[in-house]
Amino acid sequence: MEEEIKNPKRRIVTLEWNKEDIIEIYASQFSDDPYKFMEMPSGVNEFAGDHQNYVCDAAGNVIGISSVPVYSSWYHTTISETILDIDKIKEGAEVFVQWGDFGGKIKNVRATVPRYPYIDLVDNKDYDLSTVPCGAEG
């Protein structure tokens, strides 16, 4: 454990899922051969050790795992927390999340490693409340 702490091989990052691939997953629900259904706004919480999705590079090598995709209404996209090999974490890098139940139909969802930190909003502790209008608008 001490060695892993000194020299970690993976790190938690955010992935931003490809919108067209998400739309294809939802559209497949109206076909005779659908992909695994994706809950919205967030995938069903999985217990530790339960189903996770492999994350692969372009060559098909497993480079991490992802869980609980979440639709962000603020950013209008689907994101997930992911554990990736440190040497694969490059902003803008494309990876593939294998969405589905293993032994069943799998969709290789394109995803990118976005900026870090992902949230680019003013931190609550730094927000100037005097800029918020008080009362009814109009």
C-alpha positions in Angstrom: 0.0 0.0 0.0 2.8 2.4 0.8 4.4 1.7 -2.5 1.2 2.4 -4.4 0.8 5.7 -2.5 4.4 6.7 -3.4 4.0 5.6 -7.1 0.3 5.5 -8.1 -0.5 3.9 -11.4 -4.0 5.3 -11.8 -5.8 8.5 -10.8 -9.5 9.6 -10.7 -10.4 11.9 -13.5 -13.6 13.1 -15.2 -14.6 11.8 -18.6 -16.9 13.7 -21.0 -19.0 11.3 -23.0 -19.7 11.8 -26.7 -23.1 13.3 -27.2 -23.9 11.4 -30.5 -23.0 8.1 -28.9 -25.3 8.8 -26.0 -28.1 9.7 -28.4 -27.5 6.4 -30.2 -27.9 4.5 -26.9 -31.2 6.2 -26.2 -32.4 5.7 -29.8 -31.6 2.0 -29.6 -34.3 1.6 -26.9 -36.8 1.8 -29.7 -35.2 -1.1 -31.6 -35.4 -4.8 -31.3 -31.7 -4.9 -30.1 -31.2 -2.1 -27.6 -28.1 -1.2 -25.7 -28.2 -1.3 -22.0 -30.6 1.4 -20.8 -28.9 4.5 -19.3 -30.8 6.2 -16.5 -31.1 10.0 -16.6 -29.9 12.2 -15.1 -27.6 9.6 -13.5 -26.9 6.0 -13.9 -28.0 3.7 -11.1 -25.6 3.9 -8.2 -23.6 0.7 -8.2 -22.3 -0.8 -5.0 -18.5 -1.1 -4.6 -17.4 -4.1 -6.5 -20.6 -4.2 -8.7 -20.7 -3.5 -12.4 -18.3 -1.0 -13.8 -17.5 -0.1 -17.4 -14.0 -0.7 -18.9 -12.3 2.2 -20.5 -10.0 1.4 -23.4 -7.6 3.2 -25.6 -7.8 3.3 -29.4 -5.9 0.0 -29.6 -8.5 -1.8 -27.4 -6.2 -2.0 -24.3 -8.1 -1.6 -21.0 -6.7 1.6 -19.3 -9.2 2.1 -16.6 -12.8 1.8 -15.3 -15.7 4.2 -15.2 -19.0 4.2 -13.2 -22.2 6.1 -12.8 -22.5 8.3 -15.8 -24.3 11.6 -15.0 -26.0 14.1 -17.3 -25.0 17.6 -16.3 -27.8 20.1 -17.1 -25.4 22.9 -16.6 -22.8 21.7 -19.1 -25.4 19.8 -21.3 -23.3 16.7 -21.5 -22.8 13.3 -19.8 -19.8 12.9 -17.5 -18.4 10.2 -15.2 -15.8 9.7 -12.6 -13.2 7.4 -14.0 -10.0 5.7 -12.8 -7.4 5.9 -15.6 -3.8 4.8 -16.0 -1.7 7.9 -15.2 0.2 7.8 -18.5 -3.1 8.0 -20.4 -4.4 11.1 -18.7 -3.9 13.9 -21.3 -6.4 16.7 -21.7 -8.3 16.1 -24.9 -7.3 12.5 -25.2 -10.0 10.2 -26.7 -10.9 7.0 -24.9 -13.7 4.5 -25.2 -16.1 3.5 -22.4 -17.6 0.1 -23.0 -21.2 0.7 -22.0 -23.3 -2.4 -21.4 -23.5 -5.7 -19.6 -20.6 -8.0 -20.3 -21.8 -11.0 -22.2 -24.4 -8.7 -23.8 -24.4 -5.9 -26.4 -21.6 -3.4 -25.8 -21.4 0.2 -27.1 -17.9 1.7 -27.3 -18.8 5.2 -26.3 -16.3 7.8 -27.3 -15.2 10.0 -24.4 -12.5 12.7 -23.8 -10.4 13.7 -20.9 -11.5 17.3 -20.2 -9.8 20.1 -18.3 -9.1 19.6 -14.6 -10.8 20.7 -12.5 -13.9 20.1 -14.6 -16.1 22.6 -12.9 -15.1 26.1 -14.0 -17.7 28.0 -11.9 -16.9 30.5 -9.1 -16.4 28.6 -5.8 -19.3 29.1 -3.4 -17.0 30.7 -0.8 -15.9 33.3 -3.4 -19.3 34.1 -4.8 -20.4 37.8 -4.4 -24.0 37.6 -3.2 -24.5 41.3 -3.8 -24.6 40.6 -7.5 -27.7 38.4 -7.2 -30.9 40.5 -7.8 -33.4 40.5 -5.0 -37.1 40.2 -5.6 -39.2 39.5 -8.7 -37.6 40.0 -12.1 -39.2 42.2 -14.7 
